[in-house]
């Protein structure tokens, strides 16, 4: 029997529990426990800390292949509980992706929200929530977050964040001061401009396939365990490298 790498939670049930912090990380163990004691928590799943160690030893390609089946069935379970479908245009399931080591650590990956959005799904989210501004604002924030965190769109030394530069340029052109003053059309312009920023800075198109987005984010969590800042923090605080970090994927919930 191959070892279990993905633990699901949701609807008052969880495959993990509080005392599995070493395997599920602090966040993952807490999410499991909250489900078991009846706290309403959006469903999701945790990829174990052991996978992080496998990732560093075996490399990305092998680990994605090992995880594929378990992650796909965990997403299917979340789809069932949320009555929505990942990548679906009419009734989209969107997820957040965050890291969660046993010990809280700075330098780890920032949370990514609204993963699963693309040009078609944003229209579905508009219909689902009845709020076009919310949908397009979520989309432009997602591209910015994913571009920064997963695709490495960073400001060159002494320069401003390229996404913020686009926001400021549009504010100036529209003579507005606050993000909240952007219209739906303005946000659509920002989405297009943000995609151009990604292409210019990375040479790659922003991924439109939700599954590609998800694997990119999962791998970025594991990569963040070995960033210079994280390695330094571990050395200073005697945190062993082999502890690794878990990955928590959780459904986003919207009030209609």
Secondary structure, DSSP 8 states (H G I E B T S, - for coil): -----EEEEETTEES--GGGHHHHHHHHHHHHHHHHTT-----EEEE-HHHHHHHHHH-HHHHHHHHHHHHHHHHHHHHHHHT-EET-SSSEE-EEEEEEESS--TTS---EEEET--TTHHHHHHHHHT-HHHHHHHHHHHHHHHHHHTS-----TTS--HHHHHHHHHHHHHT---GGG--HHHHHHHHHHHHHHHHHHHSS-----HHHHHHHHHHHHHHHTTSHHHHHHHHHTT--GGG-EEEEEEE-----
